[in-house]
């Protein structure tokens, strides 16, 4: 049986983070779930403080992924059948 959940990823280029918030709010009000994609440049994350790692370059594109890519159509409810 096919899964009832359908996901799509989207990358957006917004003028500011408030524009992204407005988009997420509009989608949520229309019952469309979203989640940011947890990937890309993880070095600014609190879990990386004091960690030993090396970087190759500026990681500009990975930072864009972390800040501008999100999932559309997320259904966070699980049933017993799932």
Residue pairs with C-beta under 8 A, 6 or more apart in sequence:
4 75
5 73
5 74
5 75
6 73
7 71
7 72
7 73
7 74
8 71
8 72
8 73
9 37
9 69
9 70
9 71
9 72
10 69
10 70
10 71
10 72
11 64
11 65
11 68
11 69
12 20
12 23
12 68
12 69
12 70
13 68
14 20
14 23
14 68
20 68
24 34
24 70
27 33
27 34
27 72
28 34
32 72
32 73
33 72
33 73
33 74
33 75
33 76
34 70
34 71
34 72
34 74
35 70
35 71
35 74
36 66
36 69
36 70
36 71
37 65
37 66
37 69
37 70
37 71
38 66
39 62
39 65
39 66
39 69
40 59
40 62
40 63
40 64
40 65
40 66
40 67
40 69
41 59
41 62
41 63
41 65
41 66
42 48
42 66
43 53
43 55
43 59
